[in-house]
Amino acid sequence: MTVIANTMKRILWSILTVVVIAVFAVIGYYIYDLTREPGRAEMLADIVHAEDSRRVTPLLLDYLEHPEPEIRKHAALALGRIGAPEAGQSLAAMLGDSVQSVAATAAFALGLTGQNRHADDLMDIAVDLPSTLLPSLLEAAGRLADTSHPHLTLQLVTYLAHPAPQVRAAACRALYRAADLSVTPTVAAMAIAETDREVRLEALYLLAQFGEPAAEQLFVHYLADNDPFPRRTAVRGLGHIQTEQAEHYLAIALNDRDPSVVAQAIQELGDRTSRKTHEQLTRKLQQEKDPRLMRLLLQSMLKQRNPGGLDAARRILSGQHTHPLVGMALRYLATFEQERAIPMIDSVAHEGDAYLRAVCADAYGQMTRANVLTRMGVLFNDEDPLVRKAAFENLTTVDAQNRKYHIDRALNDRDFVVVVQAVEQIRTFAFKIYLPVLQTMMSMPNETDVDVRRAILETAASFLEENTQDTTALRILIDGIMDPEYVVRRDAAEFYKTVLGEDRYKMVPPAPSRYTAGKIEDAYNKYRRNPFAQIATSKGVIKMELLFEAAPLTVMNFIELARDGFYHGLMFHRVIPGFLTQGGCPRGDGWGGPGYFIRSEYNALPFERGSVAMATSGKDTGGSQFFLSLARQPHLDGNYTLFARVVHGMDVVEQLVEGDMIESVTIVEGAL
């Protein structure tokens, strides 16, 4: 027994020793962890993780004062993207940072917050800043300018005379953001006398967007520029001006060598109704071979109520053409031929695929005769939601007396997009009778799609604008603020603020993060050099560089989807000549995604030709859809998450039409 007892004592002492060593090891680790200096990747991961959950953590605030400028910059940008109430004050304090790049990032981030009470802070400090820092600060001030700050625009105007051209250019961009039309004559006078090309182009863009008549000769001058961007911008400006000279030069632009300029000219002429513009578009359609421009021509002629394209539309329908072009030809024929077009539409409706059947529903909707209602009713029972959606939208217009009957059916549709359309029709026609039904749907988030819940919130807010005491609409907002989805909760808080003047943002808890800090840190260590993506399409291969540092969460998500094969077999469902090409929707109609939302990571990178960004329906609603910019798009700067740039294959991008396929997406680490 003594031997056994001694053995047991030794075992117990051994266990106790191991436990004591383990305890000291744990204590030692925590002491080490508290006292050690974290590495770059770990600190950046902490910042991004806080941003992903939309939380202003004590650690994030500490990083605003970190000795390393790079860490301060990332922390400031994260704070601006989060946009919490305390963000503005912290970022305003950073405008005086000793490192100019940090101060510039803080200014950009302050502009992202939308907290216009800090606009004056920006302009107050601008007086003492060097010209290298002023551009970021002025642009941020332009973002924050609104009708409550009329003096701010006047202050921005003074910088049009600054000796540094980069400051004058930034002042133009800021004034464009401020959208105060009263300053455009001043900008026009400055632009005419300006000698710096960059400044003139920034002024040109502002003047074109707002259609300043005094800039007509400036627009004409840039129609001969070697760069298609100013030519397209000039065409946009001439489109606003109702003179014979402007119309003459728009007609000349129809023959430009760049398709984006031609597309802009077609759209601008489509807004005019003179016989001469009718003839110009008709002649252009007869000569055009590009299916994207042919479609745009028919669309513009339809807008003009110009019947000159009937022969061309018939030829299109009798030949082999892209679905979007065939669809536009059908709508065009239906509008001008009415019941005479029914046999053609019937044949397509019976033989065409879902896209063309949906087009047929739109075409029937152009009819004035009641004999199309039965046909549209058949399409409202179609197996494909795209077709049912189109049929429903047109039925509520054509068959107004039975509008509520159609809405009742759509609210019970098995596809969420049709239900969203029903909710939007309730809002459009102010059918308050449906509020109890919508409140019931809102109270069951597990059974009601997130897009439907967002649409219900918007509809409830529209009724509250008419009557802030509407108890059912108020209950919908309460359900929204308690919703399990962060984006819905945030929408509800915004409606509380804008409609009812109540601040409920504190009731919006942090969003769940998709990635742990450890996984983000691993990605920072892995992607010290940007990875690349190769998109194999039906027209060729597009190669793009993924900009990890600019948008780490977005790049991680894109890589994850690509490696899972998510994009294989999807189509480019949206193509706008001269603007963008968009893909990545699993439904093929622009409503699909991966089943979750990712955070927006707005950055200061400019939207140049070949920029790639996430398509969204508002802040923090990205997922899988992305678009490739076909030209410089200044109005998109800082408003979408730019996460990649095309490095090879822009010629392929420019050939894509709606319906072209993504065959595969391959991620390449290291050099291509």
C-alpha positions, 0 to 999 in steps of 0.5 A: 500500500505504501508503494501505491501511495508513493506512486500516487503522490508522484503522479499528483505532483507531476500533474500539479507541476504540469498545471503550474507550468501551463499556468505560468506559460499562459500568464507569460504569453499574455504578458508577452502579448500585451507588451510586444509590438504587433506587426504591420499585417496584424495591425492592418487586420485589426483595423479591417476587422473593426471596419468589417463589423462597423465598430469604432473600437478603442484599438481603432481609435488608438491606431489613429495616433500610431507612430507609423503614418501608414497605420494612421492612414488605414485607421482614418480611412476605416473610420470614414467608411464606418461613418459613426457619429464620433468619426467626424470629430476624430478625423477633423483632428487629424487634418493637422497631422504632420504627415501630409498623406495622413492628413489627405487621407483623413480629409477624404475619410471625413468626406465619406462620413457625410457629416456636413457639420465638419465642412467648415472645419475643412475650409478653416484649415485650408487657409494655412495648408500647402498646395500638395494637401489642398486638393484632398481637403477641397474635394472632401469639402465639396462632398460635404457641401449642401444647401445649409452651407451656401458660403462654402461654395463661394469659398471653393470658388476662390480656389479657382484662382489659386496659383497651383494647377492641381488646386484649381483642378481640385476646386473644379471637382469639389464644385461639381460635388457641391452641385451649385449651379450658380457657380457654372458661369464663373467656372466657364469664364475661368476655363476659357482663360485657363492654360493648364490642360488638367484644369480645363478638363476638370472644368469641362466635366463640371460644365458638361454635367450641368449644361452651362450655355456659356461653355458652348464654344469650349464644348465645340473646341474639345470635339476635336481633341485626341482623347475620347474622354473630353470628346464624349464630355463635350458631346454631353455638354452640347446635349444640354444646349438648345441651339442649331450649332449644338445640334449640328455638332452633335450630328457630326459626333455621330461619326466619331471614331470612338464608340463611346462618343458615338453612344453619347451623341445618340443619347443626346440627339434622342432627347431632341424632337426636331425633324432634322434629328429624326432624320439624323438618327434614322440615317445612322441606324441604316448604316450602323453595324455594331449591335450595341449602338443599333440598340441604343439608336432604336431606344433613342428613336423610341424616345423621340417617337421617331418611326424612321426605324421600322424597316431596320427593326423588321430586318433585325427580327428576320435575321440573327442578332443579339437578344438585347437588340431583338428585344429593342426591335420588338418594343419599337415595332409594338409602339409604332405598329400596335396590333399589327405587331401582335403576330410577330410578338406572339411568335417570339413569345411561343418560341423564345427563351425567358429573356425574349418572353419577358421582352414580349411582355414589355412589347404587349405593354406598349399596346393600347388595345385590351386584346393583349391582356390575355396574352400578358396574363399567360406570361404572368403565369410563366415559369420564369420569374423574369417573365412574370416580373415584366408581365406584372409591371406592364399589367399594372399599367395597362389594366389599371382597373384590376391593379390591386388584383395583380398586386395581390398575386404578385405579393404571393409570388414565389420569387422575391423579385416579383414581390419587390415589384409589388411592394414598389407598386404599392408605394407608387400608387399609394395603396395604404390598404396594404400596410397591414399586409406589409407589416406582417411580412416585415415581422417575419424576417426568416420568411421574407427576403431581405430585398423585400424587407428593404422595399417594405421599409422604403414604402412605409417611409413614403407613407410616414412622409404623408402622416408621421402618426401612421401606427402601422407604418411606424410598426414597420420601422420598429420591425426594421430597426430590430431586423437580423440583417445589418443593412435593413437595420441601418435603412430603418435608422436612416428613415427614422432620421430623414422622415421622423427626425429621430436618431436611432443609430445607437439601436443598430448593433455591429454587423457580423464580420465575414472574416476573423482578424486572423484570416485577414492577417493571413491575407495581408501576409500572403498578398504582399504583391497583388494577385491577378484574376484571369476572366475567360469569356466567350470573346477572349481573356481579360486579365486584371490586377486585384488591388488588395491594399485598396479593398482587402475585404472585397478582394478576399471575397472575389478570390473566394467566389472565383476559387469556388467556381461561383462565376463559371457560366454566368453572363454579362447581363448589363452593357451600356456603351461608353459606360460599363459592362456588368456581370456576376449575377447568378440570376442573370437579371441583376438581382442575384448575389452570393446570399450575403452582403459585403462591406463597401470599401470606398477609396480615393482611386479614380475610375479610369478606363478599365477600372473594376468595381463592385455593383451595389444597391447602396452602401454595404450591399455588394456581393458578387456582381462587378462592373468594368468601366469602359471610360473615365467616370469621375462621378463614380469616384469614391462612390463604389468600391474600386478593387481591380484594374484591367491590365490586358484585354480591354479590347475584349471588354469593349466587344462584350454584349449582354448575354456573353458568358464568363467561362471561368475566373482563375486567380493567379498569385505572383506575376502573370 
